[in-house]
Every structure is written in C-alpha cells, then in structure tokens.
Amino acid sequence: MKTLSKFALSAAAAGLIASAGASAGTLDDVKSKGFLQCGISTGFPGFAFTDDAGNWQGFDPAVCKAVAAAIFGDTEKVKYTTTTGKTRFTALSSGEVDVLARNTTWTFSRDTDLKLDFVGINYYDGQGFMVPAELGVSSAKDLDGASVCIQTGTTTELNLADYFRTNNISYEAVPIETNDEARTNYVAGRCDVYTTDASGLASTRSALEDPSAHVVLPEIISKEPLGPLVRHGDSEWADIIRWTLNAMITAEELGVTSENVDKMATGTDNPEINRLLGSEGDLGAMIGLDKAWAWRAIKMVGNYGEVFEQFIGKETPIGIERGVNDLWTNGGILYSPPFR
Amino acid sequence: METATRAYPPGEHPDQKPPIGQSGVLYWMHKNLFSSPFNVILTLLTAYFLYLLLPPLFGWLMIDSVFVADSRDHCRELGSGACWGFIGKRLGQFTYGFYPHDERWRVVLCFALFVAACVPILWDGAPNRKKWLYFAAAFPFIAFWLLIGGNGSIAAYGILFALVVVPVVYFSPIDDADGADTGGLTYVLLAVWAFLLIGLQNIFFSTDVDIGIGGLGNVMRTLITLLLIGLTMVPLFHRGMAGKLRRQWATGFFALAALWHFVGGTNFGFSSDHLLTIVDTDQFGGFMLTMVIGVTGIVVSLPLGILLALGRQSDLHIIRWVCTGFIEFIRGVPLIALLFVASTMLNYFLPPGSNFDLLLRVLIMVVLFSAAYLAEVVRGGLQAIPKGQTEAADAMGLRYWQSMRLIVLPQALKISIPGIVNTFIGLFKDTTLVVIIGLLDPLGIGRASLSDTKWQGLSTEVYVFIAIFFFICCFSMSRYSIYLENKLHTGHRED
C-alpha cells in the first residue's frame, strides 16, 4: 500500500515535484540532509567572495560556517546559494535556503510584512557618500545638482531620496546594478558621487587606482544594521543562529580566540567562559546541540573580532575601522546577552 | 622572329598576364583605397585612427600584460597592461563553476562527446554518419548522467531512446502500405514522452520504490524490464507487420515496460550505489552553465518551435488558438520576467518543501522563450512556400505529416536558416541574464571573483575574456549558417 500511495503521490505531482518529507523543525531537516543551505550574496568585497580555489569566503559566509561548525563540527558542511537583491527573500521564504547571511538591512517591514526573523546584527553599517577629492566638497549638503550612482532595489535608493528631500537639494540618479559597475561608472566620471553603505564605499575606494584622490564624506545618512535572518515560525532554529552569533561576540568580549579556545575549554576561573565552552553546565542541550557547540564554532571560525580583522579589518585592503562595530566595552555598540 | 599570330586549339590558349598597372598591390590599393578624393580622405582618417588605437590596445592585451601573478598588486608591479594572471588563477572557476575538483573530468568528457555528437548532425559528409546518429540521439541522456551523476539508468534510457527514435525518424519506409509514417510519428512522440517522464522522475525525484525482493529480485527486475523493452522494438525489425499492429504492439509494450519500471523499481539493474557521485545543479557555473543552458535551449526549442509554427497554421481551431496564444504571450513578456517567475513566483505556487530544481526551471523558461521566437521565424519560412506545393503533395496522396516532412518543411526551413541561427545566437547570449536570479554564469563568477580584495578592480580583464568566449561561439554559429546556406543553395536565388 505504501508503495502504491507513494507512486500515486509522485504521479499526482505530474512527476515533477517531490515532497521533501514531512517538515519537522529546520534543525532536524538540516541534520538529516547533512548540510546547511546558506543564502549569500553573489559577490561583495570582504563580505562574500570566492577565493582562488573556488571556495566562498568572507564576513557573511563566516556566519554560515560558524553555524555549520556548531551543528556538524565541520565548516565544509555548508552549501551556498547565491542570491541577488531581488531573489534573496523568496529564496528564504520558500525554503530554498535555511538561513540568509547576505548583508541584508534589518528593517521593520522585512521583519514583519515579509514574515522573516532577523536573529541579530553582525555589522552596523550606514549609508555614506564618496566624491573625488578635486571636487572640493566637504559635506553632503554641498551636493546640490550632483549626479549620484546608486544601486537599484536597495534601501540605499530610498534613503538617498529621503535625505535629499529633507535637505531640499536636487540630484540626478544614475541607476546601476552592481558595486563593480558603480566603480566603473564612478571612475569614468559618469557620476559625481557614489553612494552606498560605508563598508561598500571603503572597499570600492580601496580598489581605485589612487584611493587618496577620493574622500568619503562625513555624513552617514542612514542606519543599516546588517544581520542574518531566518523564516518566521521556527524559533528553535532562529535561536541556534542567534546564539552562534552571540557566542562569537561573547568570545571576543571574554578574550576567547580560536587559538586559546582549546586551553580555555578545559576549564577556567571565569564561569561564563566555562558555560560558553561547555565545561560547566549544558547550554547546548537547550538548543538541541551538544555541550561543545560554541567551542567548535569559535575553534573553527574564530571570534567576532578575528573574523572582522580577517576579512574587512584594518589590515585588509578594505580597511574598515571597528568604530561602532566594536564591543560595548571598547566604545562600540556590540552587546551580546549573557550566557547563563 | 616574326610576330605571327599563333593559333591555339580551342580551350588551350595560355593565360596572359594582365597589362602593366592593372594588377598587383598598387592596383588593388588604387582601386579599393584611393579611387576618389573622398576615399583618399577616408583611408587616411581610418589609418590615423588605427594608429591611435592599435598600439595601446596591443600593448594592453599582450605586450605589457602579466600572465602569471598572485594578486592585483603583484600584477601592477610586473606590468602596466592586462592582468591575465587573474584569469589564469580562476580559469577553473570560470570554466566549471563550483563543480567538484575530482569530478571535473566528467565535464571535459561530456564536452568532448558533445563535439563528437555534433559532427554527424552538422556535417552530412561524416563517415558512418548513420551509426553516429544513434550516438547523437543518445548523447543528451549520457550528458545528463555525466553532469548530474547517479546510477547510469538515464544513460541506458538514452541508448534505448536512440535505438527507438533514430530508425523511425531517419530510416523508416515512408511509403508503407498502411501509412506507417503517421504511426511512426505517434510512436516517436509517445516514446519521447515516456522517456522524458521516466527520466525526469528518476533523476529529480528519486522515489526509491522498493518492493523488497532483494538481490535476486534486482536481477529479475532488470531482465524483465529489458525483455519488455526488447519486445517494444520488435516492430522496428519485423517489417512484415501491418502498420496498425506495429503501432499497437509498440505502444502496448512500451506502456508495460514503463509501468513495470515504475512499480518494479527505479534502477536499471545497476546497484543503487551511485556509479557517479551526484553533483547538484547549484554547483554548475561558469562557461559550463552557459553551454548547458545554451545547448539545451537550442536543441529543445527547435523542434518545439517548428511544432508551434505548424500549429499556428493548423486548420484545427483549438490547436491554432492555443499555439497563437502561447506564442503571443511569450513574445509579449521579457525573458527576465520569465526568469523571475521561474526563480521566485513558482516557489509560491508549489507545495512547501517541494524541491523543483532551479536550473530545470530556468531551462524550461529559456526553451519556451526561444521556441516562441523560433515559431515565428519558421512561420515566415512556411508562408514563403507557394500553396501549389502543399496542393501538389495532397494530389500525390501524401498525408499531412508526410507532406510537411517531405515537401514543405525542407523548403521552409532552408529559407529560415538565417533567422533561426539569429535566434540561436540571441538565445546563447541571453543566457547571461541568469546572473540576475543568482545563477553564476561567467559574469556571475566574474563578480564573485572580483569581490576578492586580492583581485578587486580587474573587471575589464574579466569582461574582455568573457567577450572572447562569446565571440568564438557566436561567430562559429554564424559561419556554420553561411556554410549551410551555401550547401542547400539550389539556384533559385538570383546572385
């Protein structure tokens, strides 16, 4: 009977669609598939790129890798789905990806109307302007009548309109599709100003022939909290992503790094480190994982600061200062709830 | 020495040199470059622009360029021209996308087989062409198996498919007493449908139906399937059979084989261990993805487009309306919109948790899009055929499909060749649009690679490199179309 009903089912689906089994929690699904399906961007300097060997690297894939390390103990057990600004939310809502880590701004409507859940913020960004130094512009308010290169379909487009309207200055939008296209257009002088998130400006500027000939204006005209997100309706899964991210931030705060984590895991004087790394209590069981989940994530991917410095920090060509993305103890606004 | 006129026998007069000043480089230049003051000015201007353009271009492309480097900064130290070292480092990515390293030989083999399969189709002078055609017909299935992996049953289907289809399409006696051609066509359509259905079911939605009779059962199952398939093909070799019986025999056993296959198990007797590791289509990328989309689009959309064109001219109202409606709808919608429907909208319509391969969705959309355009191109050809041709075919007693296949389509398609190839070239280039829905074709790979801070800012190199690839592909297609036109040129044209 079972055979027949299965046959009938697949026949009914016109031989084209197979149900992937009854949907239990996302964690169970991920465990049974044996890998995490992670939505990332199609390429954004520092945040998502392929290395020479063809593997995805960057600040955003690092989140996926940390989650895979926590669940499987293997950062390779991630499959990446590249999504564009237009396909990312559908890919997540339709279940094509389990988590979206794709420099996506947390906004009210995305969190509520699109039925998604942002589980945290891994980068506080804001929209800025870059102009050639020779224009002699020192403030965005001097940009009256300027032509502005702007990526379509993003929040930056809306922010720009809002900002120029409130300040009652005119501009001419030059719509472009990708960061790279923007750079080319900007260099060719087809627009006077390039506006995007400050992180994007930093990386674009770093790739110019003479970075010092271009200035990033001091105004930051928007709040762009970027973070990973999941579908509505599976809080257990959201917890895993949220606390993996928090574990990385807390690890930096407590001075746990990928190098010393092995030593610290054997037990320290600090009870919070012990709880985080599983030598005291069993926090992992509360989210359906084992005791060593956070230890693995930190060991294999690193704490927040390490990841930041590796991909976008001062030593990289992108050269972003920690700024607001520093720990609250260092004057930033990164603040993880306690592990207790 | 007298200068008497020497008499030559007819046809043996030796060629004389042209008068001085009427041949050679100088004459050619005078005639083509400096024939009038206006042309002199044009020539000089062009030469000046070439002088301005070419040296820096060659300098950038070749002389100052760097072929081996570790990063953009390294490139800049070594030379001021193009940084081909970047492309060199990423050549694997540009070619295979994210296809696993250890499995890349499959892509290479598949491409080699593709070239081999093209030969008998594109060149009718190929030795042993008839035998090669079997291979060409089986190739899509073999390619499918090579690229996706699995237990090889799809390749087995391909061989069966070729055995069934090639004889019917190419070598069947068309003047069978009972009008077997119509039967043959039904047979082909049925076979294609059944194979496609089973194949798709098998590959994408492996419902591992197990009736639990173990190892011996496996062997039995295979033997029975093969027996049924064998019986299906009896009419092909037994020419004495009446057309109607042939038809019924073939369809009947075919249905039985298909049914047995569904109920009896998905494997063709190969163990359920995968002979080739499964590679998900989301790991396809780069030129390989372009070729997969382009070639599938071209191969599938041509027959579909011809059917649509015939349907649009049909006397049967419903068929005509459906075909016209389909063509007009697809032509009225941009390809990007169709791709977005494929990538985002379909997910909302399908039941949650269903996994309908994105690449397959894209392929379907690309095929439908290009078929609609082809249908109109072919319709143009059909309308150029005088009505007398079909009337003559009718008078000869040919049935509809016979007259189409033997009289109308060969002429109509010949006229439509430039238009058809034009559509193909357009389709091939349109494959780059998939980058918008997140599939990484060469442009997408380029974007992902350029995001590596080590190499950031080398977009010109990437675009030039990709442009060269597309130029080679499209130019070959265009040259082939010219070759075909000349070959089929029957002298009805004034030139």
HADDOCK unambig.tbl for C-alpha pairs under 7 A between the chains (distance, minus, plus):
assign (segid A and resid 3 and name CA) (segid B and resid 209 and name CA) 6.33 0.50 0.50
assign (segid A and resid 15 and name CA) (segid B and resid 197 and name CA) 6.80 0.50 0.50
assign (segid A and resid 15 and name CA) (segid B and resid 201 and name CA) 5.37 0.50 0.50
assign (segid A and resid 16 and name CA) (segid B and resid 201 and name CA) 6.69 0.50 0.50
assign (segid A and resid 17 and name CA) (segid B and resid 205 and name CA) 6.88 0.50 0.50
assign (segid A and resid 17 and name CA) (segid B and resid 354 and name CA) 5.97 0.50 0.50
assign (segid A and resid 17 and name CA) (segid B and resid 355 and name CA) 6.53 0.50 0.50
assign (segid A and resid 17 and name CA) (segid B and resid 356 and name CA) 5.92 0.50 0.50
assign (segid A and resid 18 and name CA) (segid B and resid 205 and name CA) 5.59 0.50 0.50
assign (segid A and resid 18 and name CA) (segid B and resid 354 and name CA) 5.62 0.50 0.50
assign (segid A and resid 18 and name CA) (segid B and resid 355 and name CA) 6.57 0.50 0.50
assign (segid A and resid 19 and name CA) (segid B and resid 353 and name CA) 5.93 0.50 0.50
assign (segid A and resid 19 and name CA) (segid B and resid 354 and name CA) 4.73 0.50 0.50
assign (segid A and resid 20 and name CA) (segid B and resid 353 and name CA) 5.41 0.50 0.50
assign (segid A and resid 20 and name CA) (segid B and resid 354 and name CA) 5.78 0.50 0.50
assign (segid A and resid 20 and name CA) (segid B and resid 355 and name CA) 7.00 0.50 0.50
assign (segid A and resid 42 and name CA) (segid B and resid 438 and name CA) 6.56 0.50 0.50
assign (segid A and resid 42 and name CA) (segid B and resid 444 and name CA) 6.90 0.50 0.50
assign (segid A and resid 42 and name CA) (segid B and resid 448 and name CA) 5.81 0.50 0.50
assign (segid A and resid 43 and name CA) (segid B and resid 447 and name CA) 5.76 0.50 0.50
assign (segid A and resid 43 and name CA) (segid B and resid 448 and name CA) 4.15 0.50 0.50
assign (segid A and resid 43 and name CA) (segid B and resid 451 and name CA) 5.42 0.50 0.50
assign (segid A and resid 44 and name CA) (segid B and resid 451 and name CA) 5.18 0.50 0.50
assign (segid A and resid 45 and name CA) (segid B and resid 451 and name CA) 4.03 0.50 0.50
assign (segid A and resid 45 and name CA) (segid B and resid 452 and name CA) 5.79 0.50 0.50
assign (segid A and resid 45 and name CA) (segid B and resid 453 and name CA) 6.05 0.50 0.50
assign (segid A and resid 46 and name CA) (segid B and resid 451 and name CA) 6.89 0.50 0.50
assign (segid A and resid 46 and name CA) (segid B and resid 452 and name CA) 6.79 0.50 0.50
assign (segid A and resid 46 and name CA) (segid B and resid 453 and name CA) 6.63 0.50 0.50
assign (segid A and resid 49 and name CA) (segid B and resid 448 and name CA) 4.97 0.50 0.50
assign (segid A and resid 49 and name CA) (segid B and resid 449 and name CA) 6.07 0.50 0.50
assign (segid A and resid 49 and name CA) (segid B and resid 451 and name CA) 5.10 0.50 0.50
assign (segid A and resid 49 and name CA) (segid B and resid 452 and name CA) 5.27 0.50 0.50
assign (segid A and resid 50 and name CA) (segid B and resid 448 and name CA) 5.71 0.50 0.50
assign (segid A and resid 50 and name CA) (segid B and resid 449 and name CA) 5.44 0.50 0.50
assign (segid A and resid 50 and name CA) (segid B and resid 452 and name CA) 6.47 0.50 0.50
assign (segid A and resid 51 and name CA) (segid B and resid 452 and name CA) 6.57 0.50 0.50
assign (segid A and resid 52 and name CA) (segid B and resid 89 and name CA) 6.28 0.50 0.50
assign (segid A and resid 52 and name CA) (segid B and resid 90 and name CA) 6.04 0.50 0.50
assign (segid A and resid 54 and name CA) (segid B and resid 93 and name CA) 6.09 0.50 0.50
assign (segid A and resid 54 and name CA) (segid B and resid 98 and name CA) 6.64 0.50 0.50
assign (segid A and resid 82 and name CA) (segid B and resid 438 and name CA) 5.15 0.50 0.50
assign (segid A and resid 82 and name CA) (segid B and resid 439 and name CA) 6.88 0.50 0.50
assign (segid A and resid 83 and name CA) (segid B and resid 437 and name CA) 6.76 0.50 0.50
assign (segid A and resid 83 and name CA) (segid B and resid 438 and name CA) 4.72 0.50 0.50
assign (segid A and resid 84 and name CA) (segid B and resid 436 and name CA) 6.56 0.50 0.50
assign (segid A and resid 84 and name CA) (segid B and resid 437 and name CA) 6.20 0.50 0.50
assign (segid A and resid 84 and name CA) (segid B and resid 438 and name CA) 5.47 0.50 0.50
assign (segid A and resid 87 and name CA) (segid B and resid 344 and name CA) 6.58 0.50 0.50
assign (segid A and resid 87 and name CA) (segid B and resid 437 and name CA) 6.20 0.50 0.50
assign (segid A and resid 90 and name CA) (segid B and resid 344 and name CA) 5.79 0.50 0.50
assign (segid A and resid 94 and name CA) (segid B and resid 347 and name CA) 5.73 0.50 0.50
assign (segid A and resid 94 and name CA) (segid B and resid 348 and name CA) 6.82 0.50 0.50
assign (segid A and resid 94 and name CA) (segid B and resid 352 and name CA) 6.89 0.50 0.50
assign (segid A and resid 95 and name CA) (segid B and resid 353 and name CA) 6.61 0.50 0.50
assign (segid A and resid 207 and name CA) (segid B and resid 456 and name CA) 5.75 0.50 0.50
assign (segid A and resid 207 and name CA) (segid B and resid 457 and name CA) 5.51 0.50 0.50
assign (segid A and resid 317 and name CA) (segid B and resid 453 and name CA) 6.36 0.50 0.50
